């Protein structure tokens, strides 16, 4: 799961969902990803899920500016090719609050603090959780 801003999501959309990058500190996590893996996008501020895609390449490094970090100067250098699956406009996001009780990864936090599950740029979630999110996006 990629947690990002509407601004950076717009940048991924502008590249027609062909490439995605993650922050420098997520190198080890992203290196475990490979072709056929699936990703979804959660937008901070919006509080919902907006897209899914399939990873189409191994990870590579590129520092060409595409995405912008609000907290540091980070070029999101760890990148991978993607193929879009489901894409929604941010105004049509699936609210996370509607899914939180069906997602296993949010249970790591007390119910009143489930939003903590969406801090950071990149998270591994289980297949079941991904399916819940993707079905909601497809509905």
N, CA, C and O atoms as CSV, one atom per row, in Angstrom:
chain,resi,resn,atom,element,x,y,z
A,1,UNK,N,N,0.841,-1.168,0.000
A,1,UNK,CA,C,0.000,0.000,0.000
A,1,UNK,C,C,0.889,1.234,0.000
A,1,UNK,O,O,1.775,1.381,0.842
A,2,UNK,N,N,0.640,2.106,-0.947
A,2,UNK,CA,C,1.333,3.387,-1.004
A,2,UNK,C,C,0.456,4.438,-0.344
A,2,UNK,O,O,-0.713,4.597,-0.695
A,3,UNK,N,N,1.022,5.144,0.600
A,3,UNK,CA,C,0.338,6.245,1.256
A,3,UNK,C,C,0.957,7.510,0.682
A,3,UNK,O,O,2.162,7.734,0.795
A,4,UNK,N,N,0.123,8.328,0.070
A,4,UNK,CA,C,0.664,9.499,-0.619
A,4,UNK,C,C,-0.320,10.656,-0.570
A,4,UNK,O,O,-1.449,10.515,-0.102
A,5,UNK,N,N,0.123,11.780,-1.054
A,5,UNK,CA,C,-0.716,12.980,-1.105
A,5,UNK,C,C,-1.491,13.012,-2.422
A,5,UNK,O,O,-1.094,12.368,-3.393
A,6,UNK,N,N,-2.585,13.752,-2.455
A,6,UNK,CA,C,-3.287,13.929,-3.731
A,6,UNK,C,C,-2.364,14.502,-4.815
A,6,UNK,O,O,-2.480,14.146,-5.988
A,7,UNK,N,N,-1.451,15.387,-4.413
A,7,UNK,CA,C,-0.516,15.987,-5.374
A,7,UNK,C,C,0.378,14.922,-6.013
A,7,UNK,O,O,0.549,14.915,-7.232
A,8,UNK,N,N,0.945,14.028,-5.210
A,8,UNK,CA,C,1.811,12.986,-5.761
A,8,UNK,C,C,1.011,11.937,-6.526
A,8,UNK,O,O,1.506,11.367,-7.498
A,9,UNK,N,N,-0.206,11.683,-6.100
A,9,UNK,CA,C,-1.079,10.779,-6.855
A,9,UNK,C,C,-1.346,11.369,-8.247
A,9,UNK,O,O,-1.356,10.643,-9.241
A,10,UNK,N,N,-1.557,12.669,-8.309
A,10,UNK,CA,C,-1.764,13.332,-9.604
A,10,UNK,C,C,-0.531,13.180,-10.493
A,10,UNK,O,O,-0.657,13.064,-11.712
A,11,UNK,N,N,0.647,13.180,-9.895
A,11,UNK,CA,C,1.872,12.997,-10.678
A,11,UNK,C,C,1.957,11.574,-11.243
A,11,UNK,O,O,2.389,11.374,-12.378
A,12,UNK,N,N,1.542,10.597,-10.444
A,12,UNK,CA,C,1.504,9.215,-10.951
A,12,UNK,C,C,0.481,9.111,-12.071
A,12,UNK,O,O,0.736,8.464,-13.087
A,13,UNK,N,N,-0.661,9.737,-11.897
A,13,UNK,CA,C,-1.689,9.742,-12.948
A,13,UNK,C,C,-1.181,10.427,-14.209
A,13,UNK,O,O,-1.462,9.969,-15.316
A,14,UNK,N,N,-0.432,11.527,-14.055
A,14,UNK,CA,C,0.113,12.247,-15.209
A,14,UNK,C,C,1.084,11.369,-15.997
A,14,UNK,O,O,1.262,11.556,-17.200
A,15,UNK,N,N,1.709,10.416,-15.314
A,15,UNK,CA,C,2.594,9.457,-15.993
A,15,UNK,C,C,1.829,8.208,-16.419
A,15,UNK,O,O,2.426,7.178,-16.733
A,16,UNK,N,N,0.503,8.313,-16.428
A,16,UNK,CA,C,-0.403,7.261,-16.909
A,16,UNK,C,C,-0.211,5.931,-16.191
A,16,UNK,O,O,-0.350,4.862,-16.786
A,17,UNK,N,N,0.106,6.015,-14.919
A,17,UNK,CA,C,0.308,4.817,-14.105
A,17,UNK,C,C,1.274,3.844,-14.766
A,17,UNK,O,O,1.016,2.643,-14.847
A,18,UNK,N,N,2.398,4.393,-15.238
A,18,UNK,CA,C,3.428,3.548,-15.835
A,18,UNK,C,C,4.618,3.350,-14.915
A,18,UNK,O,O,5.390,2.406,-15.088
A,19,UNK,N,N,4.773,4.244,-13.926
A,19,UNK,CA,C,5.914,4.170,-13.009
A,19,UNK,C,C,5.487,4.697,-11.643
A,19,UNK,O,O,4.655,5.597,-11.530
A,20,UNK,N,N,6.088,4.104,-10.608
A,20,UNK,CA,C,5.863,4.596,-9.250
A,20,UNK,C,C,7.191,4.577,-8.524
A,20,UNK,O,O,8.013,3.685,-8.729
A,21,UNK,N,N,7.394,5.574,-7.668
A,21,UNK,CA,C,8.600,5.643,-6.858
A,21,UNK,C,C,8.258,5.692,-5.386
A,21,UNK,O,O,7.157,6.085,-4.998
A,22,UNK,N,N,9.220,5.287,-4.570
A,22,UNK,CA,C,9.057,5.375,-3.116
A,22,UNK,C,C,10.278,6.056,-2.523
A,22,UNK,O,O,11.337,6.134,-3.146
A,23,UNK,N,N,10.104,6.543,-1.311
A,23,UNK,CA,C,11.170,7.276,-0.640
A,23,UNK,C,C,12.392,6.400,-0.376
A,23,UNK,O,O,12.301,5.174,-0.299
A,24,UNK,N,N,13.519,7.056,-0.243
A,24,UNK,CA,C,14.813,6.405,-0.029
A,24,UNK,C,C,14.775,5.387,1.098
A,24,UNK,O,O,15.320,4.292,0.959
A,25,UNK,N,N,14.143,5.730,2.208
A,25,UNK,CA,C,14.170,4.857,3.384
A,25,UNK,C,C,13.410,3.548,3.198
A,25,UNK,O,O,13.505,2.666,4.051
A,26,UNK,N,N,12.670,3.399,2.125
A,26,UNK,CA,C,11.895,2.178,1.889
A,26,UNK,C,C,12.567,1.217,0.913
A,26,UNK,O,O,11.917,0.332,0.356
A,27,UNK,N,N,13.851,1.392,0.713
A,27,UNK,CA,C,14.588,0.567,-0.243
A,27,UNK,C,C,14.425,-0.935,0.032
A,27,UNK,O,O,14.117,-1.696,-0.885
A,28,UNK,N,N,14.624,-1.359,1.256
A,28,UNK,CA,C,14.552,-2.803,1.552
A,28,UNK,C,C,13.170,-3.376,1.292
A,28,UNK,O,O,13.039,-4.486,0.776
A,29,UNK,N,N,12.156,-2.634,1.643
A,29,UNK,CA,C,10.793,-3.112,1.397
A,29,UNK,C,C,10.517,-3.218,-0.094
A,29,UNK,O,O,9.999,-4.232,-0.561
A,30,UNK,N,N,10.860,-2.182,-0.839
A,30,UNK,CA,C,10.547,-2.166,-2.264
A,30,UNK,C,C,11.399,-3.178,-3.040
A,30,UNK,O,O,10.980,-3.659,-4.093
A,31,UNK,N,N,12.582,-3.500,-2.530
A,31,UNK,CA,C,13.413,-4.505,-3.206
A,31,UNK,C,C,12.800,-5.906,-3.129
A,31,UNK,O,O,13.164,-6.779,-3.917
A,32,UNK,N,N,11.886,-6.128,-2.203
A,32,UNK,CA,C,11.194,-7.417,-2.119
A,32,UNK,C,C,10.051,-7.509,-3.125
A,32,UNK,O,O,9.490,-8.585,-3.334
A,33,UNK,N,N,9.710,-6.398,-3.738
A,33,UNK,CA,C,8.623,-6.383,-4.715
A,33,UNK,C,C,9.135,-6.834,-6.078
A,33,UNK,O,O,10.309,-6.670,-6.407
A,34,UNK,N,N,8.231,-7.401,-6.855
A,34,UNK,CA,C,8.609,-7.821,-8.190
A,34,UNK,C,C,7.406,-7.903,-9.102
A,34,UNK,O,O,6.273,-7.714,-8.659
A,35,UNK,N,N,7.638,-8.182,-10.363
A,35,UNK,CA,C,6.547,-8.284,-11.324
A,35,UNK,C,C,5.447,-9.226,-10.827
A,35,UNK,O,O,5.711,-10.324,-10.338
A,36,UNK,N,N,4.222,-8.759,-10.969
A,36,UNK,CA,C,3.067,-9.533,-10.537
A,36,UNK,C,C,2.543,-9.131,-9.170
A,36,UNK,O,O,1.392,-9.418,-8.841
A,37,UNK,N,N,3.377,-8.465,-8.361
A,37,UNK,CA,C,2.891,-7.972,-7.073
A,37,UNK,C,C,1.870,-6.879,-7.320
A,37,UNK,O,O,1.849,-6.261,-8.384
A,38,UNK,N,N,1.032,-6.648,-6.335
A,38,UNK,CA,C,-0.040,-5.666,-6.479
A,38,UNK,C,C,0.167,-4.525,-5.492
A,38,UNK,O,O,0.723,-4.719,-4.411
A,39,UNK,N,N,-0.281,-3.346,-5.869
A,39,UNK,CA,C,-0.209,-2.183,-4.986
A,39,UNK,C,C,-1.541,-1.436,-5.017
A,39,UNK,O,O,-2.297,-1.512,-5.984
A,40,UNK,N,N,-1.801,-0.719,-3.937
A,40,UNK,CA,C,-2.962,0.155,-3.884
A,40,UNK,C,C,-2.518,1.498,-3.331
A,40,UNK,O,O,-1.477,1.594,-2.681
A,41,UNK,N,N,-3.298,2.526,-3.585
A,41,UNK,CA,C,-2.987,3.884,-3.145
A,41,UNK,C,C,-4.009,4.341,-2.124
A,41,UNK,O,O,-5.215,4.192,-2.318
A,42,UNK,N,N,-3.504,4.905,-1.027
A,42,UNK,CA,C,-4.311,5.568,-0.008
A,42,UNK,C,C,-3.878,7.032,0.005
A,42,UNK,O,O,-2.684,7.327,0.058
A,43,UNK,N,N,-4.846,7.948,-0.043
A,43,UNK,CA,C,-4.513,9.373,-0.080
A,43,UNK,C,C,-4.718,10.026,1.283
A,43,UNK,O,O,-5.812,10.005,1.846
A,44,UNK,N,N,-3.632,10.609,1.799
A,44,UNK,CA,C,-3.737,11.378,3.033
A,44,UNK,C,C,-4.531,12.648,2.741
A,44,UNK,O,O,-4.507,13.160,1.622
A,45,UNK,N,N,-5.210,13.135,3.722
A,45,UNK,CA,C,-6.052,14.304,3.513
A,45,UNK,C,C,-7.419,13.910,2.992
A,45,UNK,O,O,-8.439,14.410,3.467
A,46,UNK,N,N,-7.443,13.021,2.023
A,46,UNK,CA,C,-8.691,12.495,1.480
A,46,UNK,C,C,-9.214,11.392,2.404
A,46,UNK,O,O,-10.420,11.262,2.618
A,47,UNK,N,N,-8.286,10.605,2.945
A,47,UNK,CA,C,-8.669,9.531,3.859
A,47,UNK,C,C,-9.281,8.329,3.179
A,47,UNK,O,O,-10.125,7.644,3.756
A,48,UNK,N,N,-8.856,8.067,1.943
A,48,UNK,CA,C,-9.447,6.947,1.230
A,48,UNK,C,C,-8.538,6.336,0.192
A,48,UNK,O,O,-7.458,6.842,-0.113
A,49,UNK,N,N,-9.021,5.219,-0.343
A,49,UNK,CA,C,-8.302,4.459,-1.363
A,49,UNK,C,C,-8.768,4.900,-2.745
A,49,UNK,O,O,-9.949,5.178,-2.958
A,50,UNK,N,N,-7.810,4.961,-3.694
A,50,UNK,CA,C,-8.163,5.482,-5.013
A,50,UNK,C,C,-7.737,4.619,-6.190
A,50,UNK,O,O,-8.223,4.830,-7.302
A,51,UNK,N,N,-6.844,3.654,-5.986
A,51,UNK,CA,C,-6.367,2.917,-7.157
A,51,UNK,C,C,-5.682,1.623,-6.766
A,51,UNK,O,O,-5.257,1.429,-5.628
A,52,UNK,N,N,-5.590,0.732,-7.769
A,52,UNK,CA,C,-4.756,-0.463,-7.673
A,52,UNK,C,C,-3.982,-0.600,-8.976
A,52,UNK,O,O,-4.402,-0.106,-10.023
A,53,UNK,N,N,-2.853,-1.277,-8.893
A,53,UNK,CA,C,-2.024,-1.535,-10.077
A,53,UNK,C,C,-1.215,-2.796,-9.835
A,53,UNK,O,O,-1.134,-3.310,-8.720
A,54,UNK,N,N,-0.624,-3.273,-10.913
A,54,UNK,CA,C,0.233,-4.457,-10.856
A,54,UNK,C,C,1.658,-4.034,-11.181
A,54,UNK,O,O,1.901,-3.300,-12.139
A,55,UNK,N,N,2.588,-4.505,-10.372
A,55,UNK,CA,C,4.004,-4.219,-10.606
A,55,UNK,C,C,4.431,-4.952,-11.880
A,55,UNK,O,O,4.116,-6.127,-12.062
A,56,UNK,N,N,5.151,-4.246,-12.759
A,56,UNK,CA,C,5.515,-4.805,-14.055
A,56,UNK,C,C,7.022,-4.894,-14.293
A,56,UNK,O,O,7.451,-5.286,-15.378
A,57,UNK,N,N,7.833,-4.534,-13.289
A,57,UNK,CA,C,9.281,-4.592,-13.487
A,57,UNK,C,C,9.967,-4.784,-12.142
A,57,UNK,O,O,9.369,-4.574,-11.087
A,58,UNK,N,N,11.228,-5.186,-12.197
A,58,UNK,CA,C,12.013,-5.142,-10.962
A,58,UNK,C,C,12.240,-3.683,-10.564
A,58,UNK,O,O,12.028,-2.773,-11.365
A,59,UNK,N,N,12.665,-3.474,-9.344
A,59,UNK,CA,C,12.964,-2.138,-8.844
A,59,UNK,C,C,14.222,-1.597,-9.520
A,59,UNK,O,O,15.169,-2.339,-9.782
A,60,UNK,N,N,14.216,-0.306,-9.795
A,60,UNK,CA,C,15.393,0.353,-10.346
A,60,UNK,C,C,15.534,1.721,-9.675
A,60,UNK,O,O,14.600,2.211,-9.039
A,61,UNK,N,N,16.688,2.315,-9.821
A,61,UNK,CA,C,16.938,3.621,-9.221
A,61,UNK,C,C,16.912,4.703,-10.301
A,61,UNK,O,O,17.479,4.544,-11.381
A,62,UNK,N,N,16.238,5.804,-9.976
A,62,UNK,CA,C,16.163,6.954,-10.871
A,62,UNK,C,C,15.874,8.166,-9.995
A,62,UNK,O,O,14.983,8.115,-9.147
A,63,UNK,N,N,16.596,9.226,-10.181
A,63,UNK,CA,C,16.389,10.421,-9.351
A,63,UNK,C,C,15.743,11.580,-10.100
A,63,UNK,O,O,15.670,12.693,-9.581
A,64,UNK,N,N,15.271,11.321,-11.326
A,64,UNK,CA,C,14.559,12.370,-12.061
A,64,UNK,C,C,13.353,12.810,-11.227
A,64,UNK,O,O,12.567,11.966,-10.796
A,65,UNK,N,N,13.196,14.104,-10.996
A,65,UNK,CA,C,12.089,14.576,-10.151
A,65,UNK,C,C,10.717,14.269,-10.755
A,65,UNK,O,O,10.413,14.660,-11.882
A,66,UNK,N,N,9.907,13.567,-9.984
A,66,UNK,CA,C,8.503,13.327,-10.338
A,66,UNK,C,C,7.632,13.650,-9.130
A,66,UNK,O,O,6.720,14.473,-9.217
A,67,UNK,N,N,7.920,12.994,-7.995
A,67,UNK,CA,C,7.136,13.156,-6.779
A,67,UNK,C,C,7.837,14.118,-5.828
A,67,UNK,O,O,9.048,14.320,-5.919
A,68,UNK,N,N,7.074,14.704,-4.920
A,68,UNK,CA,C,7.601,15.701,-4.008
A,68,UNK,C,C,7.318,15.276,-2.567
A,68,UNK,O,O,6.187,14.942,-2.217
A,69,UNK,N,N,8.360,15.295,-1.743
A,69,UNK,CA,C,8.205,15.022,-0.319
A,69,UNK,C,C,7.887,16.323,0.406
A,69,UNK,O,O,8.511,17.354,0.153
A,70,UNK,N,N,6.919,16.270,1.300
A,70,UNK,CA,C,6.558,17.462,2.061
A,70,UNK,C,C,7.445,17.641,3.283
A,70,UNK,O,O,7.447,18.706,3.900
A,71,UNK,N,N,8.202,16.602,3.636
A,71,UNK,CA,C,9.021,16.674,4.848
A,71,UNK,C,C,10.517,16.654,4.597
A,71,UNK,O,O,11.292,16.908,5.519
A,72,UNK,N,N,10.944,16.362,3.383
A,72,UNK,CA,C,12.380,16.288,3.099
A,72,UNK,C,C,12.617,16.463,1.603
A,72,UNK,O,O,11.685,16.540,0.802
A,73,UNK,N,N,13.890,16.522,1.264
A,73,UNK,CA,C,14.256,16.544,-0.154
A,73,UNK,C,C,14.576,15.103,-0.515
A,73,UNK,O,O,15.707,14.646,-0.343
A,74,UNK,N,N,13.592,14.403,-1.007
A,74,UNK,CA,C,13.730,12.990,-1.345
A,74,UNK,C,C,13.168,12.787,-2.743
A,74,UNK,O,O,11.993,13.074,-2.974
A,75,UNK,N,N,13.974,12.300,-3.682
A,75,UNK,CA,C,13.509,12.165,-5.062
A,75,UNK,C,C,12.692,10.888,-5.339
A,75,UNK,O,O,12.416,10.572,-6.496
A,76,UNK,N,N,12.306,10.153,-4.275
A,76,UNK,CA,C,11.584,8.890,-4.467
A,76,UNK,C,C,12.355,8.044,-5.496
A,76,UNK,O,O,11.818,7.702,-6.549
A,77,UNK,N,N,13.617,7.710,-5.181
A,77,UNK,CA,C,14.496,7.108,-6.186
A,77,UNK,C,C,14.253,5.633,-6.480
A,77,UNK,O,O,14.672,5.149,-7.532
A,78,UNK,N,N,13.592,4.908,-5.588
A,78,UNK,CA,C,13.365,3.476,-5.815
A,78,UNK,C,C,12.058,3.326,-6.561
A,78,UNK,O,O,10.977,3.547,-6.017
A,79,UNK,N,N,12.182,2.947,-7.815
A,79,UNK,CA,C,11.041,2.969,-8.731
A,79,UNK,C,C,10.810,1.610,-9.367
A,79,UNK,O,O,11.686,0.746,-9.398
A,80,UNK,N,N,9.602,1.459,-9.867
A,80,UNK,CA,C,9.225,0.227,-10.556
A,80,UNK,C,C,8.120,0.570,-11.546
A,80,UNK,O,O,7.308,1.468,-11.321
A,81,UNK,N,N,8.115,-0.164,-12.636
A,81,UNK,CA,C,7.072,0.018,-13.653
A,81,UNK,C,C,5.777,-0.602,-13.134
A,81,UNK,O,O,5.800,-1.596,-12.408
A,82,UNK,N,N,4.654,-0.005,-13.514
A,82,UNK,CA,C,3.357,-0.512,-13.097
A,82,UNK,C,C,2.389,-0.523,-14.271
A,82,UNK,O,O,2.591,0.162,-15.274
A,83,UNK,N,N,1.340,-1.310,-14.122
A,83,UNK,CA,C,0.219,-1.339,-15.057
A,83,UNK,C,C,-1.034,-1.083,-14.236
A,83,UNK,O,O,-1.300,-1.793,-13.266
A,84,UNK,N,N,-1.786,-0.095,-14.613
A,84,UNK,CA,C,-2.981,0.281,-13.854
A,84,UNK,C,C,-4.040,-0.811,-13.915
A,84,UNK,O,O,-4.211,-1.495,-14.924
A,85,UNK,N,N,-4.736,-0.947,-12.807
A,85,UNK,CA,C,-5.869,-1.869,-12.752
A,85,UNK,C,C,-7.148,-1.052,-12.557
A,85,UNK,O,O,-7.925,-0.882,-13.497
A,86,UNK,N,N,-7.364,-0.552,-11.357
A,86,UNK,CA,C,-8.527,0.295,-11.066
A,86,UNK,C,C,-8.008,1.668,-10.665
A,86,UNK,O,O,-7.114,1.783,-9.827
A,87,UNK,N,N,-8.573,2.705,-11.269
A,87,UNK,CA,C,-8.147,4.079,-10.960
A,87,UNK,C,C,-9.381,4.945,-10.772
A,87,UNK,O,O,-10.275,4.986,-11.618
A,88,UNK,N,N,-9.405,5.634,-9.642
A,88,UNK,CA,C,-10.493,6.566,-9.347
A,88,UNK,C,C,-9.933,7.968,-9.154
A,88,UNK,O,O,-8.760,8.161,-8.833
A,89,UNK,N,N,-10.796,8.915,-9.355
A,89,UNK,CA,C,-10.480,10.293,-9.041
A,89,UNK,C,C,-10.519,10.438,-7.520
A,89,UNK,O,O,-11.315,9.765,-6.865
A,90,UNK,N,N,-9.680,11.297,-6.947
A,90,UNK,CA,C,-9.713,11.463,-5.490
A,90,UNK,C,C,-11.090,11.802,-4.917
A,90,UNK,O,O,-11.397,11.410,-3.791
A,91,UNK,N,N,-11.912,12.511,-5.660
A,91,UNK,CA,C,-13.248,12.836,-5.154
A,91,UNK,C,C,-14.136,11.598,-5.058
A,91,UNK,O,O,-15.174,11.632,-4.397
A,92,UNK,N,N,-13.738,10.507,-5.710
A,92,UNK,CA,C,-14.488,9.253,-5.675
A,92,UNK,C,C,-13.765,8.172,-4.870
A,92,UNK,O,O,-13.998,6.979,-5.068
A,93,UNK,N,N,-12.889,8.599,-3.962
A,93,UNK,CA,C,-12.132,7.654,-3.141
A,93,UNK,C,C,-13.068,6.813,-2.277
A,93,UNK,O,O,-14.145,7.259,-1.882
A,94,UNK,N,N,-12.632,5.595,-1.997
A,94,UNK,CA,C,-13.349,4.737,-1.057
A,94,UNK,C,C,-12.847,5.102,0.344
A,94,UNK,O,O,-11.673,4.893,0.646
A,95,UNK,N,N,-13.708,5.639,1.192
A,95,UNK,CA,C,-13.259,6.049,2.522
A,95,UNK,C,C,-12.709,4.866,3.331
A,95,UNK,O,O,-13.349,3.820,3.431
A,96,UNK,N,N,-11.545,5.043,3.892
A,96,UNK,CA,C,-10.929,3.989,4.701
A,96,UNK,C,C,-11.801,3.649,5.898
A,96,UNK,O,O,-11.854,2.493,6.317
A,97,UNK,N,N,-12.481,4.635,6.447
A,97,UNK,CA,C,-13.334,4.392,7.611
A,97,UNK,C,C,-14.409,3.342,7.305
A,97,UNK,O,O,-14.861,2.637,8.207
A,98,UNK,N,N,-14.817,3.238,6.039
A,98,UNK,CA,C,-15.822,2.247,5.650
A,98,UNK,C,C,-15.258,0.828,5.630
A,98,UNK,O,O,-16.020,-0.138,5.677
A,99,UNK,N,N,-13.934,0.693,5.563
A,99,UNK,CA,C,-13.294,-0.622,5.452
A,99,UNK,C,C,-12.525,-1.033,6.694
A,99,UNK,O,O,-12.168,-2.203,6.834
A,100,UNK,N,N,-12.263,-0.105,7.591
A,100,UNK,CA,C,-11.326,-0.340,8.688
A,100,UNK,C,C,-11.654,-1.591,9.506
A,100,UNK,O,O,-10.736,-2.288,9.939
A,101,UNK,N,N,-12.914,-1.889,9.725
A,101,UNK,CA,C,-13.264,-3.067,10.522
A,101,UNK,C,C,-13.087,-4.375,9.764
A,101,UNK,O,O,-13.144,-5.448,10.364
A,102,UNK,N,N,-12.874,-4.301,8.462
A,102,UNK,CA,C,-12.661,-5.510,7.648
A,102,UNK,C,C,-11.193,-5.716,7.294
A,102,UNK,O,O,-10.851,-6.715,6.660
A,103,UNK,N,N,-10.318,-4.795,7.689
A,103,UNK,CA,C,-8.899,-4.876,7.350
A,103,UNK,C,C,-8.080,-5.364,8.543
A,103,UNK,O,O,-8.170,-4.807,9.637
A,104,UNK,N,N,-7.290,-6.396,8.327
A,104,UNK,CA,C,-6.473,-6.964,9.407
A,104,UNK,C,C,-5.345,-6.020,9.823
A,104,UNK,O,O,-5.042,-5.921,11.012
A,105,UNK,N,N,-4.718,-5.325,8.872
A,105,UNK,CA,C,-3.546,-4.520,9.219
A,105,UNK,C,C,-3.885,-3.329,10.104
A,105,UNK,O,O,-3.000,-2.816,10.789
A,106,UNK,N,N,-5.120,-2.878,10.114
A,106,UNK,CA,C,-5.498,-1.755,10.977
A,106,UNK,C,C,-5.716,-2.194,12.420
A,106,UNK,O,O,-5.796,-1.350,13.312
A,107,UNK,N,N,-5.814,-3.486,12.665
A,107,UNK,CA,C,-6.058,-3.993,14.019
A,107,UNK,C,C,-4.827,-3.927,14.908
A,107,UNK,O,O,-4.918,-4.224,16.099
A,108,UNK,N,N,-3.699,-3.551,14.370
A,108,UNK,CA,C,-2.485,-3.393,15.181
A,108,UNK,C,C,-2.598,-2.206,16.131
A,108,UNK,O,O,-1.824,-2.091,17.082
A,109,UNK,N,N,-3.559,-1.327,15.876
A,109,UNK,CA,C,-3.760,-0.138,16.689
A,109,UNK,C,C,-5.128,-0.221,17.355
A,109,UNK,O,O,-6.038,-0.853,16.818
A,110,UNK,N,N,-5.282,0.409,18.518
A,110,UNK,CA,C,-6.610,0.451,19.143
A,110,UNK,C,C,-7.606,1.099,18.179
A,110,UNK,O,O,-7.240,2.007,17.433
A,111,UNK,N,N,-8.826,0.654,18.188
A,111,UNK,CA,C,-9.855,1.106,17.243
A,111,UNK,C,C,-9.919,2.633,17.100
A,111,UNK,O,O,-10.018,3.127,15.977
A,112,UNK,N,N,-9.864,3.394,18.201
A,112,UNK,CA,C,-9.929,4.855,18.025
A,112,UNK,C,C,-8.719,5.452,17.293
A,112,UNK,O,O,-8.765,6.601,16.855
A,113,UNK,N,N,-7.641,4.672,17.161
A,113,UNK,CA,C,-6.415,5.188,16.544
A,113,UNK,C,C,-6.064,4.472,15.242
A,113,UNK,O,O,-4.891,4.415,14.873
A,114,UNK,N,N,-7.048,3.930,14.544
A,114,UNK,CA,C,-6.801,3.173,13.322
A,114,UNK,C,C,-6.083,3.995,12.257
A,114,UNK,O,O,-5.407,3.425,11.400
A,115,UNK,N,N,-6.211,5.306,12.288
A,115,UNK,CA,C,-5.556,6.157,11.278
A,115,UNK,C,C,-4.030,6.047,11.320
A,115,UNK,O,O,-3.355,6.382,10.347
A,116,UNK,N,N,-3.488,5.575,12.449
A,116,UNK,CA,C,-2.040,5.376,12.545
A,116,UNK,C,C,-1.542,4.344,11.529
A,116,UNK,O,O,-0.363,4.347,11.173
A,117,UNK,N,N,-2.418,3.477,11.071
A,117,UNK,CA,C,-2.048,2.469,10.075
A,117,UNK,C,C,-1.675,3.095,8.731
A,117,UNK,O,O,-1.103,2.426,7.871
A,118,UNK,N,N,-1.994,4.369,8.551
A,118,UNK,CA,C,-1.780,5.033,7.272
A,118,UNK,C,C,-0.709,6.118,7.342
A,118,UNK,O,O,-0.723,7.065,6.555
A,119,UNK,N,N,0.211,5.975,8.281
A,119,UNK,CA,C,1.347,6.886,8.339
A,119,UNK,C,C,2.540,6.215,7.678
A,119,UNK,O,O,2.717,5.002,7.786
A,120,UNK,N,N,3.347,6.996,7.002
A,120,UNK,CA,C,4.477,6.436,6.262
A,120,UNK,C,C,4.126,6.308,4.798
A,120,UNK,O,O,2.974,6.510,4.413
A,121,UNK,N,N,5.097,5.977,3.984
A,121,UNK,CA,C,4.946,5.976,2.522
A,121,UNK,C,C,4.608,4.617,1.932
A,121,UNK,O,O,3.901,4.540,0.928
A,122,UNK,N,N,5.102,3.541,2.542
A,122,UNK,CA,C,4.938,2.219,1.943
A,122,UNK,C,C,4.696,1.187,3.032
A,122,UNK,O,O,5.420,1.138,4.026
A,123,UNK,N,N,3.664,0.354,2.835
A,123,UNK,CA,C,3.313,-0.682,3.811
A,123,UNK,C,C,2.996,-1.990,3.095
A,123,UNK,O,O,2.340,-1.999,2.053
A,124,UNK,N,N,3.464,-3.078,3.659
A,124,UNK,CA,C,3.046,-4.395,3.174
A,124,UNK,C,C,1.725,-4.737,3.840
A,124,UNK,O,O,1.596,-4.647,5.061
A,125,UNK,N,N,0.748,-5.126,3.041
A,125,UNK,CA,C,-0.523,-5.592,3.583
A,125,UNK,C,C,-0.790,-6.971,2.994
A,125,UNK,O,O,-0.238,-7.326,1.952
A,126,UNK,N,N,-1.623,-7.730,3.652
A,126,UNK,CA,C,-1.931,-9.080,3.201
A,126,UNK,C,C,-2.835,-9.113,1.984
A,126,UNK,O,O,-3.490,-8.129,1.639
A,127,UNK,N,N,-2.854,-10.271,1.345
A,127,UNK,CA,C,-3.690,-10.440,0.148
A,127,UNK,C,C,-5.168,-10.244,0.448
A,127,UNK,O,O,-5.904,-9.671,-0.355
A,128,UNK,N,N,-5.598,-10.726,1.618
A,128,UNK,CA,C,-6.998,-10.589,1.973
A,128,UNK,C,C,-7.366,-9.109,2.099
A,128,UNK,O,O,-8.396,-8.679,1.580
A,129,UNK,N,N,-6.526,-8.332,2.785
A,129,UNK,CA,C,-6.789,-6.900,2.906
A,129,UNK,C,C,-6.786,-6.223,1.539
A,129,UNK,O,O,-7.631,-5.375,1.255
A,130,UNK,N,N,-5.831,-6.603,0.698
A,130,UNK,CA,C,-5.783,-6.016,-0.641
A,130,UNK,C,C,-7.076,-6.321,-1.388
A,130,UNK,O,O,-7.619,-5.448,-2.066
A,131,UNK,N,N,-7.571,-7.543,-1.273
A,131,UNK,CA,C,-8.816,-7.928,-1.951
A,131,UNK,C,C,-10.007,-7.116,-1.451
A,131,UNK,O,O,-10.862,-6.716,-2.241
A,132,UNK,N,N,-10.067,-6.870,-0.146
A,132,UNK,CA,C,-11.147,-6.049,0.408
A,132,UNK,C,C,-11.109,-4.657,-0.211
A,132,UNK,O,O,-12.139,-4.119,-0.616
A,133,UNK,N,N,-9.919,-4.081,-0.281
A,133,UNK,CA,C,-9.755,-2.742,-0.856
A,133,UNK,C,C,-10.108,-2.742,-2.340
A,133,UNK,O,O,-10.834,-1.864,-2.805
A,134,UNK,N,N,-9.605,-3.714,-3.078
A,134,UNK,CA,C,-9.853,-3.738,-4.517
A,134,UNK,C,C,-11.330,-3.966,-4.840
A,134,UNK,O,O,-11.863,-3.357,-5.767
A,135,UNK,N,N,-11.984,-4.830,-4.088
A,135,UNK,CA,C,-13.424,-5.040,-4.325
A,135,UNK,C,C,-14.208,-3.753,-4.067
A,135,UNK,O,O,-15.142,-3.430,-4.800
A,136,UNK,N,N,-13.823,-3.027,-3.026
A,136,UNK,CA,C,-14.506,-1.756,-2.738
A,136,UNK,C,C,-14.271,-0.741,-3.853
A,136,UNK,O,O,-15.182,-0.001,-4.222
A,137,UNK,N,N,-13.069,-0.704,-4.383
A,137,UNK,CA,C,-12.759,0.210,-5.492
A,137,UNK,C,C,-13.532,-0.162,-6.756
A,137,UNK,O,O,-13.926,0.717,-7.523
A,138,UNK,N,N,-13.749,-1.450,-6.975
A,138,UNK,CA,C,-14.428,-1.913,-8.184
A,138,UNK,C,C,-15.938,-1.720,-8.113
A,138,UNK,O,O,-16.619,-1.682,-9.137
A,139,UNK,N,N,-16.452,-1.599,-6.889
A,139,UNK,CA,C,-17.922,-1.493,-6.717
A,139,UNK,C,C,-18.457,-0.171,-7.233
A,139,UNK,O,O,-19.661,0.077,-7.165
